[in-house]
Amino acid sequence: MSPVRATIADRAAAPAVLTHPTAGGLTWRPWTRADVPALATLVRAVQEADGRDWFTPADEIAETFDAPAYDPADTLLGLDADGTPVAYAHAERFPTEGATILRAWLLGGVHPSRRGEGIGTELLAWATARARQTLAAHDGDPRLAGLPARIAVDLVDGDPAERRDLLRAGGFEPVRYYANLLRDLSVPVPAIGLEPPLRLVPWTDALEDAARLARNDAFRDHWGSQPRTPESWRAHRSAFAPHWSFLVVDESVRYPGSEHEQPGDTTVAPGTPYVVGLHRAARHEHDWATQGYTAGYTELLGVRRAYRGRRIAAALLTHALRVYADDGMQHAELDVDTDNPTGAPALYARLGYAKSDGSTLYAIEL
C-alpha cells in the first residue's frame, strides 16, 4: 500500500507574507504591459552578460501577459533610483486541467552592473516563496491537493558557475538534462516516406485542436510533460512558423470526436481527420545575426503512442528539413531530453544532428 502523501499546503510550507528584497536599495513592484520594452532591454543585458547568443525578444515577453494562468502578483521588477529596471523575477504558474503534477517555473535576473550586491540571492528567495504560495493555493481542490509538485529553474550549460551555487544554496538540485542539437542543411536529407493510409498534410487552423490532442497523447509518457489545454496550446506563439509545421493523419480512421477521447473536450468534431503525428516549428529570426547562422527550429515533434515504430517522426522531420533548406536556412535546430523514452536522440543522430549546447533543469520536489 502506497503511503499517503501530505497535502500540497503542508509540503509547500508557503510563507503567509512575501518579503521584497532589500539588497541594493531597489524599489519593487509587479510587471505591467508598459514595462515590456524596458524588460526586453534588461533581459537582453542579463543574457548577454551570461554569454548567450540567443535572446528573449519583446514580443515573447509581451505574450507572458496573455498566458492562461498569468497573475501579475507572480512577477517582480526592481527599479533603481532613476526608475530604471535592473532586476526581475517571475514565478510562472500553469493550468491544472488534467494535471498529474503541480508546477511553478522560475525566471529572473539582475543587470550585470548590479551583480555582487546580494540582489540575486534575495530575488531567488522571493520567487521560490511566491511559487510555494501559488502551489499551496491548490490545497482546497481535492483533485489537486495530493499531487506531487515541482518548482523548477532552467540553467544553460554556459551560464555563470555562481548561478549553480546560488540554486543549490536555495535548495534546488539538478534533476534533468537537455541537449540543443544542430543539423547542417548543406548535407543531403534522406527521403523517408509514409505508407497509406498515413498522409502528411499542412498545419491548418482547422486541425489545431486535433494536433493538440495528438501532442497530449504523444507526450503522456515523457518526464514532466502535462496535457495542454486549448488556451495553453495557443499561448506563446509569437515565433510560430505555420509554413514549416506539418501533421500526419490516418485516413483509415473516422475520428469520433474529442469528447470520445477526452470527456468534456468538444473542440474537435466527429469526422475530423485523425492526427497521429505533428511537427511544430518556430522562426527565431532575431537570433540569426548573433548566432551566425539562419535556422529552422523544431519546437515539437510527436507521434501518438499507438503509431510509434511507423517512421512517422522521421518522415515529418525530414520533410521539415527539406522545407527549411528550400527556404534558405543553413541549419535545423531542436532541443531534446537526453533521457527521452522514445529513442528520439538516436533518430536525431541518424539524421545528422549534433549537440551544440545543453541545459540542466534544477528543481525543488515537493
VENJO-V859387 format. One record per backbone hydrogen bond with DSSP energy under -0.5 kcal/mol. CO is the residue of the C=O (numbers start at 1). NH is the residue of the N-H. E is the energy in kcal/mol with one decimal. If there is no record, write none. Layout:
co->CO nh->NH e->E
co->CO nh->NH e->E
This chain:
co->7 nh->11 e->-2.3
co->8 nh->12 e->-3.0
co->9 nh->13 e->-1.5
co->18 nh->20 e->-0.5
co->22 nh->25 e->-1.6
co->23 nh->26 e->-0.7
co->27 nh->79 e->-3.2
co->29 nh->77 e->-2.9
co->32 nh->35 e->-1.7
co->33 nh->36 e->-1.7
co->35 nh->39 e->-3.3
co->36 nh->40 e->-2.7
co->37 nh->41 e->-1.9
co->38 nh->42 e->-2.3
co->39 nh->43 e->-3.3
co->40 nh->44 e->-2.1
co->41 nh->45 e->-2.0
co->42 nh->46 e->-2.4
co->43 nh->47 e->-2.8
co->44 nh->48 e->-2.8
co->45 nh->49 e->-2.1
co->46 nh->50 e->-1.4
co->47 nh->52 e->-2.5
co->48 nh->51 e->-1.6
co->55 nh->57 e->-0.7
co->57 nh->60 e->-0.6
co->57 nh->61 e->-1.7
co->58 nh->62 e->-2.6
co->59 nh->63 e->-1.2
co->60 nh->64 e->-0.6
co->61 nh->64 e->-1.2
co->62 nh->65 e->-1.1
co->63 nh->66 e->-1.7
co->63 nh->67 e->-0.5
co->64 nh->67 e->-1.2
co->67 nh->70 e->-1.7
co->71 nh->74 e->-2.5
co->72 nh->75 e->-1.9
co->74 nh->91 e->-2.8
co->76 nh->89 e->-2.0
co->77 nh->29 e->-1.5
co->77 nh->79 e->-0.5
co->78 nh->86 e->-3.0
co->78 nh->87 e->-1.1
co->79 nh->27 e->-2.4
co->80 nh->83 e->-2.2
co->84 nh->80 e->-2.3
co->86 nh->111 e->-3.2
co->87 nh->78 e->-3.1
co->88 nh->109 e->-2.0
co->89 nh->76 e->-2.3
co->90 nh->92 e->-1.1
co->90 nh->107 e->-2.2
co->92 nh->105 e->-2.4
co->96 nh->99 e->-2.2
co->100 nh->148 e->-0.6
co->102 nh->150 e->-2.3
co->103 nh->94 e->-0.6
co->104 nh->152 e->-2.6
co->105 nh->92 e->-2.6
co->107 nh->90 e->-2.4
co->109 nh->88 e->-2.2
co->111 nh->114 e->-2.4
co->112 nh->115 e->-0.9
co->114 nh->117 e->-0.8
co->118 nh->122 e->-1.7
co->119 nh->123 e->-2.6
co->120 nh->124 e->-2.4
co->121 nh->125 e->-1.8
co->122 nh->126 e->-2.2
co->123 nh->127 e->-2.6
co->124 nh->128 e->-2.6
co->125 nh->129 e->-2.3
co->126 nh->130 e->-2.7
co->127 nh->131 e->-2.4
co->128 nh->132 e->-2.2
co->129 nh->133 e->-1.9
co->130 nh->134 e->-2.4
co->131 nh->135 e->-2.3
co->132 nh->136 e->-2.5
co->133 nh->137 e->-1.5
co->135 nh->138 e->-1.7
co->136 nh->139 e->-2.0
co->137 nh->140 e->-0.7
co->138 nh->141 e->-1.9
co->140 nh->142 e->-0.7
co->141 nh->144 e->-1.7
co->141 nh->145 e->-2.5
co->144 nh->147 e->-1.9
co->145 nh->8 e->-1.7
co->148 nh->102 e->-2.7
co->149 nh->366 e->-3.1
co->150 nh->104 e->-1.9
co->150 nh->152 e->-0.5
co->151 nh->364 e->-2.3
co->152 nh->106 e->-3.1
co->153 nh->362 e->-3.1
co->155 nh->360 e->-3.0
co->156 nh->159 e->-2.2
co->160 nh->163 e->-1.5
co->160 nh->164 e->-0.7
co->161 nh->164 e->-0.7
co->161 nh->165 e->-1.6
co->162 nh->166 e->-2.2
co->163 nh->167 e->-2.3
co->164 nh->168 e->-2.5
co->165 nh->169 e->-2.3
co->166 nh->170 e->-1.3
co->167 nh->172 e->-2.7
co->168 nh->171 e->-1.5
co->173 nh->363 e->-2.6
co->176 nh->361 e->-2.9
co->177 nh->338 e->-2.3
co->178 nh->359 e->-2.2
co->179 nh->181 e->-0.6
co->179 nh->336 e->-2.2
co->180 nh->356 e->-3.2
co->180 nh->357 e->-1.4
co->181 nh->334 e->-1.8
co->182 nh->354 e->-2.4
co->183 nh->332 e->-2.2
co->184 nh->187 e->-1.0
co->190 nh->192 e->-0.7
co->195 nh->198 e->-2.0
co->197 nh->251 e->-2.8
co->199 nh->249 e->-2.6
co->201 nh->247 e->-2.7
co->204 nh->207 e->-1.1
co->205 nh->208 e->-1.6
co->207 nh->211 e->-2.6
co->208 nh->212 e->-2.0
co->209 nh->213 e->-2.3
co->210 nh->214 e->-1.7
co->211 nh->215 e->-2.5
co->212 nh->216 e->-2.5
co->213 nh->217 e->-1.9
co->214 nh->218 e->-2.7
co->215 nh->219 e->-2.4
co->217 nh->220 e->-1.0
co->219 nh->222 e->-1.7
co->222 nh->225 e->-1.7
co->229 nh->233 e->-2.6
co->230 nh->234 e->-0.9
co->231 nh->235 e->-0.6
co->232 nh->235 e->-0.5
co->237 nh->240 e->-1.5
co->239 nh->283 e->-2.7
co->240 nh->242 e->-0.6
co->241 nh->244 e->-1.7
co->242 nh->203 e->-0.5
co->242 nh->245 e->-1.4
co->245 nh->203 e->-1.4
co->246 nh->279 e->-2.7
co->247 nh->201 e->-3.0
co->248 nh->276 e->-3.2
co->248 nh->277 e->-1.4
co->249 nh->199 e->-2.2
co->249 nh->251 e->-0.7
co->250 nh->253 e->-1.4
co->250 nh->274 e->-0.5
co->253 nh->255 e->-0.9
co->255 nh->271 e->-3.4
co->257 nh->260 e->-1.1
co->257 nh->261 e->-1.0
co->258 nh->262 e->-3.9
co->262 nh->265 e->-2.7
co->264 nh->266 e->-0.7
co->267 nh->269 e->-0.5
co->268 nh->258 e->-2.2
co->269 nh->272 e->-1.7
co->272 nh->255 e->-0.6
co->273 nh->275 e->-0.9
co->274 nh->250 e->-2.1
co->276 nh->304 e->-2.8
co->277 nh->248 e->-2.3
co->278 nh->302 e->-2.1
co->279 nh->246 e->-2.1
co->280 nh->299 e->-2.2
co->280 nh->300 e->-1.9
co->281 nh->241 e->-2.5
co->282 nh->284 e->-0.5
co->282 nh->297 e->-2.2
co->283 nh->285 e->-1.1
co->284 nh->287 e->-1.9
co->285 nh->288 e->-1.2
co->287 nh->291 e->-2.4
co->288 nh->292 e->-1.8
co->288 nh->293 e->-0.9
co->294 nh->330 e->-0.6
co->294 nh->331 e->-1.7
co->296 nh->298 e->-0.5
co->296 nh->333 e->-2.4
co->297 nh->282 e->-2.8
co->297 nh->299 e->-0.8
co->298 nh->335 e->-0.6
co->300 nh->280 e->-2.5
co->302 nh->278 e->-2.5
co->304 nh->307 e->-1.9
co->305 nh->308 e->-1.1
co->307 nh->310 e->-0.9
co->311 nh->315 e->-2.2
co->312 nh->316 e->-2.6
co->313 nh->317 e->-2.7
co->314 nh->318 e->-2.5
co->315 nh->319 e->-1.8
co->316 nh->320 e->-2.2
co->317 nh->321 e->-2.5
co->318 nh->322 e->-2.0
co->319 nh->323 e->-2.1
co->320 nh->324 e->-3.0
co->321 nh->325 e->-2.4
co->322 nh->326 e->-2.5
co->323 nh->327 e->-1.6
co->324 nh->329 e->-2.3
co->325 nh->328 e->-1.9
co->330 nh->185 e->-2.6
co->331 nh->296 e->-1.8
co->332 nh->183 e->-2.5
co->333 nh->298 e->-3.0
co->334 nh->181 e->-3.4
co->336 nh->179 e->-2.7
co->337 nh->340 e->-2.0
co->340 nh->343 e->-1.0
co->343 nh->346 e->-0.7
co->343 nh->347 e->-1.4
co->344 nh->348 e->-2.6
co->345 nh->349 e->-2.0
co->346 nh->350 e->-2.2
co->347 nh->351 e->-1.6
co->348 nh->353 e->-2.7
co->349 nh->352 e->-1.5
co->354 nh->182 e->-2.8
co->357 nh->180 e->-2.8
co->358 nh->157 e->-2.8
co->359 nh->178 e->-2.8
co->360 nh->155 e->-2.6
co->360 nh->362 e->-0.6
co->361 nh->175 e->-3.2
co->361 nh->176 e->-1.2
co->362 nh->153 e->-2.6
co->363 nh->173 e->-2.1
co->363 nh->365 e->-0.5
co->364 nh->151 e->-2.2
